[in-house]
Amino acid sequence: MADQALNYLIELISVLALPAFILIIATWRVARLRSLTPETLQERVDASVSDTLKEQLQRVVTPLFEENNVILPPGKDGYDVIEFLVPGDNVQLLAEMYTNLSQLGVESHTYLLLIQAVNTLGG
């Protein structure tokens, strides 16, 4: 089953333009998944890759927020904002957001969406 999970992961990430370190982290995490069944394989791989992307996005978002004096609602962090904006496991959208933010930073459309999400979370 691990081979099937890695094959699915390769198919999934082959269309994503992500840095090698993210692909390595995602692959390592998928390789560690246990108790996979044919019924749960795709869902669990998607969730694992999605979580990896959200964590890496947080590493980009947090400094941008700090540099631009964005105040997050109490008890919230960058991951919460990303999760609010993309509540599921939409790997393609998360990869696009990562690329967009990494290349354009505060000039990106994604940054604007994140600021709107912060405002919504803040009430």
C-alpha positions as CSV (number, residue, x, y, z in Angstrom):
1,M,0.0,0.0,0.0
2,A,2.9,2.3,0.7
3,D,4.0,2.0,-3.0
4,Q,0.5,3.0,-4.1
5,A,0.5,6.0,-1.8
6,L,3.9,7.2,-3.1
7,N,2.7,6.6,-6.7
8,Y,-0.4,8.7,-6.0
9,L,1.8,11.4,-4.4
10,I,4.1,11.5,-7.4
11,E,1.0,12.0,-9.7
12,L,-0.3,14.7,-7.3
13,I,2.9,16.7,-7.0
14,S,4.1,16.3,-10.5
15,V,1.7,19.2,-11.6
16,L,2.7,21.5,-8.7
17,A,5.5,23.9,-9.2
18,L,6.9,23.8,-5.6
19,P,10.4,24.0,-4.2
20,A,12.2,20.7,-3.8
21,F,12.3,21.0,0.0
22,I,8.5,21.1,0.2
23,L,8.3,18.0,-2.1
24,I,10.8,16.2,0.1
25,I,8.9,17.0,3.3
26,A,5.6,16.0,1.7
27,T,7.1,12.7,0.4
28,W,8.6,11.9,3.8
29,R,5.3,12.5,5.6
30,V,3.4,10.4,3.1
31,A,5.9,7.6,3.4
32,R,5.2,7.5,7.2
33,L,1.5,7.1,6.8
34,R,0.2,3.9,8.3
35,S,-2.9,1.8,8.0
36,L,-3.7,3.0,4.5
37,T,-6.4,1.2,2.6
38,P,-7.4,1.6,-1.0
39,E,-10.5,3.5,0.3
40,T,-8.5,6.0,2.4
41,L,-5.3,6.3,0.4
42,Q,-6.2,9.4,-1.7
43,E,-7.9,11.2,1.2
44,R,-5.0,10.7,3.6
45,V,-2.3,11.6,1.1
46,D,-4.2,14.7,0.1
47,A,-4.6,15.7,3.8
48,S,-0.9,15.0,4.5
49,V,0.3,17.1,1.5
50,S,-2.3,19.8,2.4
51,D,-1.0,20.1,6.0
52,T,2.6,20.3,4.7
53,L,1.7,23.1,2.4
54,K,-0.3,25.0,5.1
55,E,2.7,24.8,7.4
56,Q,5.1,26.0,4.7
57,L,2.6,28.8,3.9
58,Q,2.6,29.8,7.5
59,R,6.4,30.2,7.3
60,V,5.9,32.7,4.5
61,V,2.8,34.5,5.9
62,T,4.0,35.0,9.5
63,P,7.0,37.3,8.6
64,L,4.9,39.2,6.0
65,F,2.3,39.9,8.7
66,E,5.0,40.9,11.2
67,E,6.8,43.2,8.7
68,N,3.5,44.9,7.8
69,N,2.1,45.2,11.4
70,V,-0.8,42.9,10.7
71,I,-2.5,42.2,14.1
72,L,-4.0,38.7,14.3
73,P,-7.1,38.1,16.4
74,P,-6.3,36.7,19.9
75,G,-5.5,33.1,19.8
76,K,-5.0,33.0,16.1
77,D,-1.8,32.5,14.0
78,G,-1.0,32.4,10.3
79,Y,-2.0,28.7,10.1
80,D,-5.5,29.6,11.3
81,V,-5.8,32.3,8.7
82,I,-4.7,29.9,5.9
83,E,-7.1,27.2,7.3
84,F,-9.9,29.7,7.3
85,L,-9.2,30.7,3.7
86,V,-8.7,27.1,2.5
87,P,-10.6,24.9,4.9
88,G,-10.2,21.6,3.0
89,D,-7.3,19.8,1.4
90,N,-7.2,21.7,-1.9
91,V,-3.5,21.0,-2.7
92,Q,-3.6,22.8,-6.0
93,L,-4.9,26.0,-4.5
94,L,-2.5,25.8,-1.6
95,A,0.4,25.3,-4.0
96,E,-0.7,28.3,-6.1
97,M,-1.0,30.4,-2.9
98,Y,2.5,29.4,-1.9
99,T,4.0,30.2,-5.2
100,N,2.1,33.5,-5.4
101,L,3.2,34.6,-2.0
102,S,6.8,33.5,-2.4
103,Q,7.2,35.4,-5.7
104,L,5.1,38.5,-5.0
105,G,4.8,38.8,-1.2
106,V,2.6,41.7,-0.2
107,E,2.0,42.6,-3.8
108,S,0.2,39.3,-4.4
109,H,-3.5,38.7,-4.7
110,T,-3.1,35.9,-2.1
111,Y,-1.8,38.4,0.5
112,L,-4.9,40.6,0.0
113,L,-7.1,37.5,0.5
114,L,-5.2,36.7,3.7
115,I,-5.7,40.2,5.0
116,Q,-9.4,40.0,4.3
117,A,-9.4,36.6,6.2
118,V,-7.7,38.3,9.2
119,N,-10.3,41.0,9.2
120,T,-13.1,38.4,9.0
121,L,-11.6,36.4,11.8
122,G,-11.2,39.5,13.9
123,G,-14.9,40.1,13.8
